[in-house]
Amino acid sequence: MNASPAFSTKNLETAEQLEAVLRQIGAARYHSLHPFHRLLHGGELNKGQVQAWALNRYYYQCSIPIKDAVVISRFRDRDIRVEWRHRLEDHDGDVGQEGGIERWLKLTEGLGLDTAYVESTEGILPATRFAVDAYVHFVRDRTPLEAIASSLTELFAPTIHEERIAGMLAHYDFVNPSIMTYFKRRLDQAPRDAIFALGYVKQHAHTPAEREAVCNALIFKTNVLWAQLDALYHAYVDGHVPPGAFAPKAG
Amino acid sequence: MNASPAFSTKNLETAEQLEAVLRQIGAARYHSLHPFHRLLHGGELNKGQVQAWALNRYYYQCSIPIKDAVVISRFRDRDIRVEWRHRLEDHDGDVGQEGGIERWLKLTEGLGLDTAYVESTEGILPATRFAVDAYVHFVRDRTPLEAIASSLTELFAPTIHEERIAGMLAHYDFVNPSIMTYFKRRLDQAPRDAIFALGYVKQHAHTPAEREAVCNALIFKTNVLWAQLDALYHAYVDGHVPPGAFAPKAG
C-alpha cells in the first residue's frame, strides 16, 4: 500500500553498504526534490511567499543549536562533545561575532520582515513547529547513534544551497548577495559536519539492525524537512493559511 | 501581520470570562471548520480519501491513552488520577471488552484497510505523526493545568460527531452503522470528560496569566487537530502524497 522506496534498508552488512543506502535515501527523499523548492529557486514565488518560507524556516534555524546541545548532552565521550560543540558556535556565533541565526535574520530583514516578529515565531505554521520540535525530541529520545545519524541530511545540503543562491539572486529583485550570506557560509560548514557524522555512523553502527536504525533516522529527518515544505505549499501556494499564521500583504 | 483572532486572551479576570474565551476559541478554531471535514461529511471524498483520513486518524486514536497516561503521571493528587483513569478504559477497553481503539479499527477494517497495516502506522503522513506526538510531548512538558486544558477540544466534539455520523452514513455506500460505533460511543464519553476538564481549569487557574495559559493550551490543541487535516488535504485532495505514505488504489 506504500509508494515503493527507491532503496532497501535490508542489505546492510557493511559500512560501505550503509553509505550507499544513505546516499540513495538522500537521492530519493531530500527536500531538494520538493515542488516548493522548484518554485522558490525558479523565481516562481511572490515576495509574500518567499517571506513565509524565510519566516517559517527561521524556527528551524533557531532550534538547531538547541538540537545540537541535546546531542552533546547524550555523549559521555568528551571527544564527541568537543567535536559537536563547533555546531553551536556556527549557529549561535560568539560575543561580538555573528552566527547562522543572525545571518538568517539578515535574510528575513532583507525580505522586509520585522525582526522582532520573526524572533517571536508567533506567525509560523503550527506544522512547522511540530516538525522542528519532533527533530529536537528525536535526538533526545533515540539512541546517540540515531541522534547523530539524523544530521546526515547535511550530506546533500551543498547542492541545494548553491542552487538556492544562484536561483534566488537571478530571479528575485528583492534578493541581494548580502542577505544570502547564510547559505554561502553553510557551503563550507555543512560538508565538514556531514563528513564527521558519516564517518561516525559508519564506524559505530556495528550490526545490520544498527545500520537500519541509522537509515531510518535519516528518513525521519528527510520527513522533517519535507513536511515543512508541504505545509508552506498548502498554506502559501494553494492558499490555505491556517488560523493565526502569517498572512502576507497582497503582492 | 497575523490574521486577527476572533477572541482575546487578555480579559481573563474571572472563571466565567475564561469559559467564555474558551468557547470563542472553539467557535473560531475547532477543526469542524476545516475544509477537509466539509468534504468528508458532505460525501465529496472518494473511498481512498476516506481511507487516508481513517488511517491517519488511527495514529491519533492510538496515541490518546498514551497521552492520558502521561497526564495521570503529572498528578500527585490521587483523586485526579482516579478521575482521569477512566479515559484509559474508554480508549483501551479491558480484557474481553472493546475500547475506542478497537472501534476505530472496525472503521478502518470496514473501509477495506488491512488492520495489521493500520496498526503498523507505517503509511501515515509524517505530519500526522509530528502533530500527534507534539500533543503527547505537550502534556509531559507543560504544567499539569495546561495538560488538562489541552483536552478541552472535547467541549466541541459532540456536534462534529453527530454531523459526521449523519453525513457519512447518508453519503457513502461503503459506510454502515456498525463501523460508526466509535463516534456514537464518544457522544456520551466526550461531554463527561469535557465537563470535568472545564470545571478543573475554571477552579485551578487562579490568575489572568494562568487563564491565558489555559486558553493557549486549547489553541495549541486546535492547531494539533487542524494541522492533521491540512496535511490530509494537501496529500489526498490536492494530490501531493509525500514519499513513503499511503497511496490509495485508484477510485
Contacts between the chains, C-beta under 8 A, distances in Angstrom:
chain1	res1	chain2	res2	distance
A	1	B	114	7.4
A	1	B	117	5.9
A	1	B	123	5.7
A	1	B	246	5.8
A	1	B	247	6.8
A	2	B	122	6.8
A	2	B	123	5.6
A	2	B	244	5.9
A	2	B	245	7.3
A	2	B	246	6.8
A	2	B	247	6.8
A	3	B	241	6.9
A	3	B	243	6.4
A	3	B	244	6.0
A	3	B	245	6.9
A	3	B	247	5.2
A	5	B	243	7.3
A	5	B	244	6.2
A	28	B	243	6.7
A	29	B	243	4.9
A	29	B	244	7.7
A	35	B	240	7.1
A	114	B	1	7.4
A	117	B	1	5.8
A	122	B	2	6.8
A	123	B	1	5.8
A	123	B	2	5.6
A	125	B	227	7.8
A	126	B	131	7.6
A	126	B	223	3.7
A	126	B	224	7.4
A	126	B	226	7.0
A	126	B	227	4.9
A	127	B	127	5.7
A	127	B	130	7.3
A	127	B	131	7.1
A	127	B	227	4.6
A	127	B	230	6.5
A	127	B	231	7.0
A	129	B	134	7.4
A	130	B	127	7.3
A	130	B	130	4.0
A	130	B	131	4.9
A	130	B	133	7.7
A	130	B	134	4.4
A	130	B	224	7.6
A	130	B	227	6.2
A	131	B	126	7.6
A	131	B	127	7.1
A	131	B	130	4.9
A	133	B	130	7.7
A	133	B	134	6.0
A	133	B	137	7.0
A	134	B	129	7.4
A	134	B	130	4.4
A	134	B	133	6.0
A	134	B	134	7.2
A	137	B	133	7.0
A	137	B	137	5.9
A	219	B	244	7.4
A	222	B	243	7.6
A	223	B	126	3.7
A	223	B	242	7.3
A	223	B	244	7.9
A	224	B	126	7.4
A	224	B	130	7.6
A	226	B	126	7.0
A	226	B	242	5.5
A	226	B	243	7.0
A	227	B	125	7.8
A	227	B	126	4.9
A	227	B	127	4.6
A	227	B	130	6.2
A	227	B	231	7.6
A	227	B	242	7.2
A	230	B	127	6.5
A	230	B	231	6.8
A	230	B	234	5.5
A	230	B	235	7.5
A	230	B	240	6.5
A	230	B	242	6.2
A	231	B	127	7.0
A	231	B	227	7.6
A	231	B	230	6.8
A	231	B	231	7.6
A	231	B	234	7.8
A	233	B	234	6.8
A	233	B	240	6.9
A	234	B	230	5.5
A	234	B	231	7.8
A	234	B	233	6.8
A	234	B	234	4.0
A	234	B	238	7.2
A	235	B	230	7.5
A	238	B	234	7.2
A	238	B	238	6.0
A	240	B	35	7.1
A	240	B	230	6.5
A	240	B	233	6.9
A	241	B	3	6.9
A	242	B	223	7.3
A	242	B	226	5.5
A	242	B	227	7.2
A	242	B	230	6.2
A	243	B	3	6.4
A	243	B	5	7.2
A	243	B	28	6.7
A	243	B	29	4.9
A	243	B	222	7.6
A	243	B	226	6.9
A	244	B	2	6.0
A	244	B	3	6.0
A	244	B	5	6.2
A	244	B	29	7.7
A	244	B	219	7.4
A	244	B	223	7.9
A	245	B	2	7.3
A	245	B	3	6.9
A	246	B	1	5.8
A	246	B	2	6.8
A	247	B	1	6.8
A	247	B	2	6.8
A	247	B	3	5.1
